[in-house]
Amino acid sequence: MGAWGDCELGTISCPPQEVTLPSGTYALPLLVSGDQTLPCNSGYDGSLTFSCNADFTWSLPEDTCGGR
């Protein structure tokens, strides 16, 4: 049997993307795995958390931004 050499795990990264939700458009940055929390757009309260998935796509949260 052969031996395994040094293995490096690839990183998960999601591309920059603009997402439009009822509360407006959000610009997601290039992100290497994990979550990105953005404040709600002007005129709305709260924040939204987007997750970078293992398949290199962004999960879209439920739009929980409340109007003022």
Stockholm file with secondary structure:
# STOCKHOLM 1.0

chainA/1-68         MGAWGDCELGTISCPPQEVTLPSGTYALPLLVSGDQTLPCNSGYDGSLTFSCNADFTWSLPEDTCGGR
#=GR chainA/1-68 SS CCCCCCCCCCCCEECCEEEEETTEEEEECCEESEEEEEECCTTEESEEEEEECTTSCEECCCCCCEEC
#=GC SS_cons        CCCCCCCCCCCCEECCEEEEETTEEEEECCEESEEEEEECCTTEESEEEEEECTTSCEECCCCCCEEC
//
